[in-house]
Amino acid sequence: MPTTRDQDIELRLLIDAIFHKYHYDFRGYATASLKRRMGSAMTRFGCSTLSQLQDKLLHDPSIFPPLLDYLTVQVSEMFRDPSYYKALRDEVVPLLRTYPSLKVWVAGCSAGEEAYSIAILLREEGLLERTLIYATDINTDALKRAEAGVYPLEQIALYTQNHQKSGGHSSLSDHYTAAYGRAVFDKSLRKQMVFSDHSLATDSVFAEVHLVSCRNVLIYFDRQLQDRALGLFSEALCRKGFLGIGSKESLRFSVHREAFEDFVPQERIFQRRSEA
């Protein structure tokens, strides 16, 4: 029976193997979260130890794409935490209106629910046509699903409730077509989006943006990787630009805390300081 120390060693070796063979860097992800997800992956791939999973991974590259779904969090919903989107609508959008054009970065977009939520919000506020939304993730399969904009119809009732609670001015059904048990969101929304592979662990800033929304991603990082990601967001944001993070996330202990000031603190929305 492997000891906890043995399992920790196996996990480090597995993560190192993924980095060296597939060039995905999970070395800064929180250990407890990785352990839980790799435990589920071991069951999926019929392995009794992480060492067995590593052996399969090194000798069978077809294992990696499905394993990536365990390593990256794929749980989301449209207008998740509606009060966050209500705060964006009521407090942030009036200031975004002052810019002739806008760029928004949705980091860790998964299958695209957050990106479409922001696109719909901006359309309702008359800003989408002058906005470019960068939706990024390290999981290329998730990005393909995001770009398709297709979601199970059974999820739409929840999405609709969230949208209404967020202060939506339209019906969510105005933005998708339902057929064969699926909801396909309008191509006109995707015209304003760029879906791209980007790693907060290894990649650099690619554009200056007015809003970064990265929700429920930092909680899976260790402190060092959180600081790296927040440094990227600070660097990407224009002066007085906005950062939104998850309800269980914080800037309190980050080395970049002084780069931001509270804007809507109860919704974890911050504004980059002019002098940052």
C-alpha positions in Angstrom: 0.0 0.0 0.0 1.7 3.3 -1.1 2.3 5.8 1.7 1.3 9.4 1.4 4.9 10.3 0.8 5.1 7.7 -2.0 2.0 9.1 -3.6 3.5 12.7 -3.4 6.6 11.5 -5.1 4.6 9.6 -7.8 2.5 12.7 -8.4 5.5 15.0 -8.8 7.1 12.5 -11.3 3.8 12.3 -13.2 3.5 16.0 -13.5 7.2 16.3 -14.5 6.6 13.6 -17.2 3.6 15.6 -18.6 5.8 18.7 -18.7 8.7 17.1 -20.4 6.8 15.0 -22.9 3.7 17.1 -23.7 5.0 20.6 -22.7 2.0 21.3 -20.4 3.1 22.7 -17.1 1.0 21.7 -14.1 3.9 22.0 -11.6 2.4 25.1 -10.0 -1.1 23.6 -9.5 -2.3 22.9 -6.0 -1.3 19.4 -4.9 -4.5 18.6 -3.1 -6.6 19.4 -6.2 -4.3 17.4 -8.4 -4.5 14.4 -6.1 -8.3 14.3 -6.3 -8.4 14.7 -10.0 -5.7 12.1 -10.7 -7.5 9.7 -8.4 -10.5 9.9 -10.7 -8.2 9.5 -13.7 -6.7 6.4 -12.3 -10.1 4.8 -12.1 -10.9 5.9 -15.7 -7.7 4.4 -17.1 -7.7 1.3 -14.9 -4.6 2.1 -12.9 -4.0 1.2 -9.3 -1.1 3.7 -8.8 0.1 7.0 -10.3 3.2 5.2 -11.5 1.1 3.0 -13.7 -0.8 6.0 -15.0 2.6 7.6 -15.8 3.8 4.5 -17.6 0.6 4.5 -19.8 1.0 8.2 -20.4 4.6 8.0 -21.6 4.0 5.0 -23.9 0.5 5.8 -25.3 0.1 9.4 -26.4 -3.6 8.8 -27.0 -4.1 8.8 -23.2 -3.1 12.5 -22.9 -6.1 14.3 -24.4 -8.7 12.6 -22.1 -6.3 13.0 -19.2 -6.1 16.7 -19.9 -9.8 16.9 -19.1 -9.0 15.7 -15.5 -6.1 18.1 -15.2 -8.1 21.1 -16.3 -11.4 22.1 -14.6 -14.3 21.7 -17.0 -17.1 22.7 -14.7 -18.9 25.9 -15.5 -22.2 27.5 -16.4 -23.4 30.6 -18.2 -23.8 33.7 -15.9 -22.5 31.7 -13.0 -22.8 33.8 -9.8 -25.3 36.2 -11.4 -24.4 39.0 -9.0 -21.0 39.1 -10.5 -22.5 39.9 -13.9 -24.9 42.3 -12.4 -22.0 44.2 -10.9 -20.2 44.2 -14.3 -23.4 45.5 -15.9 -24.1 48.2 -13.3 -20.6 49.3 -12.2 -18.1 48.4 -14.8 -20.0 48.8 -18.1 -20.7 52.6 -17.6 -16.9 53.1 -17.5 -16.2 50.8 -20.4 -18.6 52.9 -22.5 -16.1 55.8 -22.4 -13.6 53.8 -24.6 -14.0 53.9 -28.4 -13.1 50.2 -28.6 -12.7 47.5 -26.1 -10.7 44.3 -25.5 -11.7 41.7 -23.0 -9.7 38.7 -21.9 -11.6 35.6 -20.5 -8.7 33.5 -19.1 -9.3 29.9 -18.5 -12.5 29.9 -20.5 -13.0 26.1 -20.5 -15.9 25.3 -22.9 -16.8 29.0 -23.3 -19.7 29.6 -21.0 -18.2 32.6 -19.4 -17.1 34.1 -22.7 -20.6 33.8 -24.2 -22.1 35.3 -21.0 -19.9 38.4 -21.3 -20.6 38.6 -25.0 -24.4 38.5 -24.4 -24.1 41.1 -21.6 -22.0 43.4 -23.8 -24.5 43.0 -26.7 -27.4 43.9 -24.4 -25.5 47.0 -23.3 -24.7 48.0 -26.9 -21.0 47.4 -26.7 -20.3 44.1 -28.4 -19.8 45.5 -31.9 -16.8 47.5 -30.7 -15.4 44.7 -28.5 -12.9 42.0 -29.1 -13.1 39.1 -26.6 -10.0 36.9 -26.2 -11.1 33.5 -24.8 -8.1 31.4 -23.8 -7.5 28.0 -22.2 -4.8 25.4 -22.2 -7.2 22.6 -23.2 -7.6 22.6 -27.0 -10.5 20.2 -26.9 -12.4 22.6 -24.6 -11.5 25.5 -26.9 -13.1 23.6 -29.9 -16.3 23.1 -27.9 -16.2 26.8 -26.9 -15.8 27.9 -30.5 -18.7 25.7 -31.6 -20.9 27.3 -29.0 -23.1 24.3 -28.6 -24.5 23.3 -25.2 -27.0 20.6 -24.0 -30.5 22.0 -24.0 -31.1 20.5 -20.5 -28.7 23.1 -19.1 -30.5 26.1 -20.7 -33.1 26.4 -17.9 -30.4 27.1 -15.4 -28.5 29.4 -17.7 -31.8 31.4 -18.3 -32.4 31.8 -14.6 -28.8 33.0 -14.1 -29.2 35.4 -17.0 -32.4 36.9 -15.6 -30.8 37.3 -12.2 -27.8 39.1 -13.8 -30.1 41.9 -15.0 -30.4 40.7 -18.6 -32.4 43.0 -20.8 -33.4 40.3 -23.3 -34.5 36.7 -23.3 -31.6 34.3 -23.4 -33.4 32.5 -26.2 -32.8 35.5 -28.4 -29.2 34.4 -28.6 -29.4 30.7 -29.5 -31.2 28.2 -31.7 -32.6 25.0 -30.2 -32.5 21.8 -32.2 -32.0 18.1 -31.5 -31.5 18.5 -27.8 -28.9 21.2 -28.2 -28.7 25.0 -28.0 -26.4 26.6 -30.6 -25.4 30.1 -29.8 -25.4 32.8 -32.5 -22.5 33.1 -34.9 -22.8 36.8 -34.5 -21.5 36.4 -30.9 -18.5 34.4 -32.1 -17.6 37.1 -34.6 -16.4 39.2 -31.8 -14.4 36.4 -30.1 -10.9 34.9 -30.6 -10.4 31.5 -29.1 -6.8 30.7 -28.4 -4.5 28.3 -26.6 -2.8 30.1 -23.7 -1.1 28.9 -20.5 -1.0 31.1 -17.4 1.9 29.0 -16.2 4.2 29.5 -19.2 2.9 32.0 -21.7 3.2 35.8 -21.9 0.8 38.7 -22.3 -0.5 39.0 -25.8 -2.6 42.2 -25.8 -3.6 45.3 -23.8 -7.1 44.8 -22.5 -9.7 46.8 -20.6 -11.2 43.8 -18.6 -9.8 40.5 -17.5 -12.3 37.9 -16.2 -10.6 34.9 -14.7 -13.0 33.2 -12.4 -12.5 30.0 -10.4 -9.1 29.3 -11.9 -6.7 30.7 -9.3 -8.0 28.4 -6.6 -6.3 25.5 -8.4 -2.9 27.2 -8.4 -0.3 27.4 -5.7 0.8 30.8 -4.4 3.7 31.2 -6.8 1.6 30.4 -9.9 -1.2 32.7 -8.6 1.3 35.5 -8.5 2.5 34.7 -12.0 -1.1 34.8 -13.3 -2.0 38.0 -11.5 1.2 39.6 -12.8 0.1 38.8 -16.4 -3.3 40.3 -15.7 -1.7 43.5 -14.3 0.6 43.7 -17.3 -2.2 43.2 -19.7 -4.7 45.7 -18.2 -4.7 49.2 -19.4 -4.6 52.0 -16.8 -7.8 51.8 -14.7 -8.7 48.5 -16.4 -10.8 45.9 -14.5 -10.1 42.4 -13.1 -12.8 40.0 -12.0 -11.9 36.8 -10.1 -13.9 34.0 -8.4 -16.0 34.4 -5.3 -13.6 32.2 -3.3 -10.4 33.8 -4.7 -8.5 36.8 -3.3 -5.6 39.2 -4.0 -4.9 39.7 -0.3 -1.6 37.8 -0.1 -0.4 38.4 -3.7 2.8 40.3 -4.4 0.6 42.2 -7.0 -2.0 43.3 -4.5 -0.8 46.9 -4.6 -1.3 47.1 -8.3 -5.1 46.9 -7.8 -7.7 48.8 -5.8 -11.1 47.4 -4.7 -13.9 48.4 -7.1 -16.8 46.0 -6.2 -15.0 44.0 -3.5 -18.0 41.8 -2.6 -18.0 40.5 -6.2 -14.2 40.3 -6.3 -13.9 43.0 -9.0 -10.8 45.2 -8.8 -9.4 48.1 -10.8 -5.8 48.5 -11.9 -4.2 51.5 -10.3 -3.0 54.2 -12.6 0.5 54.1 -11.2 0.8 50.3 -11.3 
